[in-house]
Amino acid sequence: MAGNNGVVVRRFAGHISHSEVFEQPLRVAHLTDQHVGRVTPLEAQLTAVRLAMAERPDLVVLTGDFVAHSQAYFDDLAEVIRGFTAPVFAVLGNHDHWCDAAEVTRTLKKAGAEVLSNQLTTVTVRGQRLQLVGLDDAYTSHADAERATRGLDPALPSIGLSHIAEEADHLWQLGVPLVFSGHTHAGQVTVAGLHELAIGRFGGHKYVHGLYGERRGGGAVYVGAGIGAAMFPFRVGERAKREVAIFELGAEPGSIDEHHQEQQALPGRAPSAEVKEKRRNAVAKKVAARAKRR
């Protein structure tokens, strides 16, 4: 979009269970994969914040990868987070663990965000209560859905936050009907089905970008296209555009003009035990290297 640094706003209703409880809709702004750093202009980050706040959300949810490959941009990250004037809830992604999870968490909290690390919290907005379940990053084997849902009240509406979308399958079983996620950047190239080929077939993801599942049934997940990038900056195709997703929790699915409806999941491929071990070791090596430099 001209003048908006390529950031678009996409709109959706929530899960049917929310419309059965809320007397008036709660508006949630979802952003993900900021990757604050040299690859993504700070102007694009701040534009996304401005567009999100122009929607007057009740809550902002952020689903990880706040940084890329450097700790040099923590001040910029804090500036981005401070731009939100609604309550902010966040979970970490794999890049946050690679860079330094403790420092990223500290920066987020100092800027005013509440970071949920396999935790549950309840907020009250205009007299209506909503449970937020936040998973730590599953890519680096830090997610613990059972711990995160401990104390979940089935009588209260809830949403989940997870950097990796496939964790939604488990969260649905544990009573969380709508999950927000990121990680894939929508593939960044969404022409000729390249995003589904690269992220789905080769990357093994069931959920690549957008809305999946069943909002009138067991559960749904939304995979955001993200704001930033960690490797290459370009985005090609309508679905790949930098994105702010606005969800009206309490609006019945289909009652508003939505960007798209639920899509069918791809076959997917769960990471092997060997792959998981390699990912854990990668984090451990980076932690050891940082400690040695100190």
C-alpha positions as CSV (number, residue, x, y, z in Angstrom):
1,M,0.0,0.0,0.0
2,A,1.4,3.4,-1.0
3,G,2.4,5.4,2.1
4,N,2.1,2.4,4.4
5,N,5.5,0.8,3.8
6,G,3.7,-2.3,2.3
7,V,1.7,-3.0,5.5
8,V,-1.9,-4.1,5.1
9,V,-4.7,-4.6,7.6
10,R,-6.7,-7.8,7.3
11,R,-9.9,-8.5,9.3
12,F,-11.6,-11.5,10.7
13,A,-14.2,-12.6,13.2
14,G,-13.3,-14.8,16.2
15,H,-14.4,-18.3,17.1
16,I,-18.0,-19.2,17.5
17,S,-17.5,-19.8,21.2
18,H,-16.6,-16.1,21.7
19,S,-19.8,-14.9,20.1
20,E,-21.7,-17.1,22.5
21,V,-20.1,-15.4,25.5
22,F,-19.3,-11.8,24.8
23,E,-22.0,-9.2,24.9
24,Q,-19.9,-6.9,22.8
25,P,-16.9,-7.8,20.6
26,L,-13.4,-7.4,21.9
27,R,-11.0,-6.2,19.2
28,V,-7.6,-7.9,19.1
29,A,-4.7,-6.7,16.9
30,H,-2.2,-9.5,16.0
31,L,1.3,-8.8,14.7
32,T,4.2,-11.1,14.5
33,D,7.8,-11.6,13.4
34,Q,9.0,-8.0,13.8
35,H,12.6,-9.0,13.4
36,V,13.7,-5.5,14.4
37,G,17.2,-5.0,12.9
38,R,19.0,-4.0,9.7
39,V,16.9,-6.1,7.3
40,T,13.6,-4.4,8.1
41,P,13.3,-0.5,8.1
42,L,12.3,0.9,11.4
43,E,9.8,3.0,9.5
44,A,7.9,-0.1,8.5
45,Q,7.8,-1.3,12.1
46,L,6.4,2.0,13.3
47,T,3.9,2.1,10.4
48,A,2.6,-1.3,11.5
49,V,2.1,0.0,15.0
50,R,0.4,3.1,13.7
51,L,-2.0,1.1,11.6
52,A,-2.8,-1.3,14.5
53,M,-3.5,1.5,16.9
54,A,-5.7,3.3,14.3
55,E,-8.1,0.3,14.7
56,R,-8.5,1.1,18.4
57,P,-7.9,-2.5,19.6
58,D,-8.7,-3.6,23.1
59,L,-5.6,-5.8,23.1
60,V,-2.4,-6.3,21.1
61,V,-0.9,-9.8,20.8
62,L,2.6,-10.5,19.4
63,T,3.8,-13.9,18.5
64,G,7.5,-13.9,18.6
65,D,10.8,-13.3,16.6
66,F,11.2,-9.7,17.8
67,V,14.8,-9.7,16.8
68,A,16.9,-11.2,14.0
69,H,20.6,-11.9,14.4
70,S,21.9,-9.1,16.6
71,Q,21.4,-7.5,20.1
72,A,22.3,-4.1,18.6
73,Y,18.7,-3.1,18.0
74,F,17.1,-3.6,21.5
75,D,16.5,0.2,21.8
76,D,14.6,0.1,18.4
77,L,12.6,-2.8,19.7
78,A,11.6,-0.9,22.8
79,E,10.6,2.0,20.7
80,V,8.3,-0.2,18.6
81,I,6.7,-1.8,21.6
82,R,6.2,1.5,23.4
83,G,4.2,2.7,20.4
84,F,1.3,0.4,21.3
85,T,-1.2,2.2,23.5
86,A,-3.3,-0.8,24.2
87,P,-2.3,-3.7,26.6
88,V,0.4,-5.9,24.9
89,F,0.8,-9.6,25.4
90,A,3.7,-11.5,23.8
91,V,5.4,-14.8,23.4
92,L,9.0,-15.5,22.2
93,G,10.1,-17.1,18.9
94,N,13.2,-19.1,17.9
95,H,15.2,-16.0,16.9
96,D,14.6,-14.5,20.4
97,H,16.1,-17.7,22.0
98,W,19.0,-17.6,19.5
99,C,19.7,-14.0,20.2
100,D,19.2,-14.0,24.0
101,A,15.7,-14.9,25.4
102,A,16.4,-13.2,28.8
103,E,17.4,-9.9,27.2
104,V,14.6,-9.9,24.7
105,T,12.1,-10.6,27.5
106,R,13.7,-7.8,29.6
107,T,13.4,-5.4,26.7
108,L,9.8,-6.3,26.0
109,K,8.8,-6.0,29.7
110,K,10.6,-2.7,30.1
111,A,8.7,-1.3,27.1
112,G,5.4,-2.3,28.6
113,A,4.6,-5.8,27.2
114,E,3.5,-8.8,29.3
115,V,5.5,-11.8,28.2
116,L,3.8,-15.2,28.6
117,S,6.2,-18.1,28.9
118,N,4.1,-21.2,29.1
119,Q,1.7,-19.1,31.2
120,L,-2.0,-18.3,31.5
121,T,-3.3,-14.8,32.3
122,T,-6.8,-13.3,32.4
123,V,-7.7,-9.8,31.4
124,T,-11.0,-7.9,31.9
125,V,-12.1,-5.5,29.1
126,R,-15.3,-3.5,29.6
127,G,-16.4,-6.0,32.2
128,Q,-15.7,-9.0,30.0
129,R,-13.0,-11.6,30.9
130,L,-10.7,-13.3,28.4
131,Q,-8.0,-15.9,29.1
132,L,-4.7,-15.7,27.2
133,V,-2.6,-18.8,27.0
134,G,1.0,-18.1,25.9
135,L,3.4,-20.8,24.8
136,D,7.2,-20.3,24.8
137,D,8.8,-21.2,21.4
138,A,8.2,-24.7,20.2
139,Y,10.9,-24.6,17.4
140,T,13.6,-24.5,20.1
141,S,11.7,-27.0,22.3
142,H,10.6,-24.5,24.9
143,A,6.8,-25.0,24.6
144,D,4.8,-26.6,27.3
145,A,1.1,-26.6,26.6
146,E,0.1,-28.5,29.7
147,R,1.9,-26.1,31.9
148,A,0.5,-23.1,30.0
149,T,-3.1,-24.3,30.3
150,R,-2.9,-25.2,34.0
151,G,-5.8,-23.4,35.7
152,L,-7.7,-22.7,32.4
153,D,-11.4,-22.1,33.1
154,P,-13.5,-23.8,30.5
155,A,-16.4,-21.5,31.4
156,L,-14.4,-18.4,30.3
157,P,-13.4,-17.5,26.7
158,S,-9.8,-18.0,25.7
159,I,-7.2,-17.4,23.0
160,G,-3.7,-18.8,22.6
161,L,-0.4,-17.4,21.4
162,S,2.3,-19.6,19.9
163,H,5.1,-18.7,17.6
164,I,4.8,-22.1,15.9
165,A,1.3,-22.7,14.5
166,E,1.3,-26.5,14.7
167,E,1.1,-26.1,18.5
168,A,-2.5,-25.1,18.0
169,D,-3.4,-28.8,17.4
170,H,-2.5,-29.5,21.0
171,L,-4.0,-26.3,22.4
172,W,-7.4,-27.1,20.8
173,Q,-7.4,-30.4,22.7
174,L,-6.7,-28.5,25.9
175,G,-9.7,-26.2,25.5
176,V,-8.2,-23.2,23.6
177,P,-10.3,-22.6,20.5
178,L,-8.4,-19.8,18.7
179,V,-4.6,-19.6,18.4
180,F,-2.5,-16.8,17.0
181,S,1.0,-17.6,15.5
182,G,3.7,-16.6,13.1
183,H,7.2,-17.9,12.1
184,T,6.6,-18.5,8.4
185,H,6.4,-14.9,7.1
186,A,3.8,-16.4,4.7
187,G,6.8,-17.6,2.8
188,Q,7.6,-14.0,1.7
189,V,6.9,-15.1,-1.9
190,T,3.3,-16.1,-2.5
191,V,3.0,-16.3,-6.2
192,A,2.4,-19.6,-8.0
193,G,2.0,-21.4,-4.7
194,L,5.7,-21.1,-3.9
195,H,5.0,-20.3,-0.3
196,E,3.1,-23.6,0.2
197,L,5.8,-25.5,-1.6
198,A,8.7,-24.0,0.4
199,I,7.1,-23.7,3.8
200,G,4.7,-26.6,3.5
201,R,6.3,-29.4,1.4
202,F,9.9,-28.6,2.1
203,G,9.6,-27.0,5.5
204,G,7.0,-29.5,6.8
205,H,4.5,-26.9,8.1
206,K,0.8,-27.7,8.0
207,Y,-0.1,-24.0,8.4
208,V,1.6,-21.5,6.1
209,H,-0.4,-18.2,6.2
210,G,-3.8,-17.2,7.2
211,L,-6.8,-18.9,8.8
212,Y,-7.0,-22.7,9.3
213,G,-9.2,-25.0,11.2
214,E,-12.9,-24.6,12.1
215,R,-14.2,-21.6,13.9
216,R,-17.6,-23.2,14.3
217,G,-16.0,-26.4,15.7
218,G,-13.0,-27.6,17.5
219,G,-10.5,-24.9,16.9
220,A,-8.8,-22.5,14.5
221,V,-5.3,-21.0,14.1
222,Y,-4.2,-17.8,12.4
223,V,-0.7,-17.6,11.0
224,G,0.4,-14.0,10.5
225,A,2.5,-12.9,7.5
226,G,4.7,-10.9,9.9
227,I,6.3,-7.4,9.6
228,G,10.0,-8.1,9.3
229,A,12.5,-10.5,7.9
230,A,15.7,-12.1,9.1
231,M,17.4,-12.9,5.8
232,F,16.1,-11.2,2.7
233,P,13.8,-8.1,2.8
234,F,11.6,-8.5,-0.3
235,R,8.0,-9.8,-0.2
236,V,6.3,-10.8,-3.4
237,G,2.6,-11.5,-3.8
238,E,-0.6,-10.2,-2.1
239,R,-0.5,-12.8,0.8
240,A,3.1,-12.0,1.5
241,K,2.5,-8.3,2.4
242,R,3.5,-7.1,5.9
243,E,0.4,-7.6,8.0
244,V,-1.7,-6.4,10.9
245,A,-4.6,-8.8,11.5
246,I,-7.6,-7.5,13.4
247,F,-9.9,-10.0,15.0
248,E,-13.3,-9.2,16.4
249,L,-13.8,-11.7,19.2
250,G,-17.5,-12.0,19.7
251,A,-18.4,-11.4,16.1
252,E,-19.8,-14.6,14.6
253,P,-17.7,-16.1,11.8
254,G,-19.0,-14.9,8.5
255,S,-20.8,-11.8,10.0
256,I,-18.1,-9.4,8.8
257,D,-16.2,-8.9,5.6
258,E,-13.2,-11.1,6.0
259,H,-10.0,-11.3,4.0
260,H,-10.5,-15.1,3.5
261,Q,-12.2,-18.0,5.2
262,E,-10.7,-21.1,6.8
263,Q,-8.3,-23.0,4.5
264,Q,-7.5,-26.7,4.4
265,A,-4.3,-27.6,6.3
266,L,-1.3,-29.0,4.3
267,P,-0.1,-32.6,5.1
268,G,2.8,-31.3,7.3
269,R,5.7,-33.2,8.7
270,A,6.6,-33.1,12.4
271,P,10.3,-32.6,13.2
272,S,12.1,-35.7,14.1
273,A,13.8,-36.3,17.5
274,E,17.2,-35.7,15.8
275,V,16.0,-32.4,14.3
276,K,14.7,-31.3,17.7
277,E,18.0,-32.2,19.4
278,K,19.9,-30.2,16.8
279,R,17.7,-27.1,17.4
280,R,18.2,-27.4,21.2
281,N,22.0,-27.7,20.7
282,A,22.0,-24.6,18.5
283,V,20.5,-22.6,21.3
284,A,22.9,-24.0,23.9
285,K,25.9,-23.2,21.7
286,K,24.7,-19.6,21.2
287,V,24.2,-19.2,25.0
288,A,27.7,-20.6,25.7
289,A,29.2,-18.3,23.1
290,R,27.6,-15.2,24.7
291,A,28.7,-16.3,28.1
292,K,32.3,-16.7,26.8
293,R,32.3,-13.2,25.3
294,R,31.2,-11.7,28.6
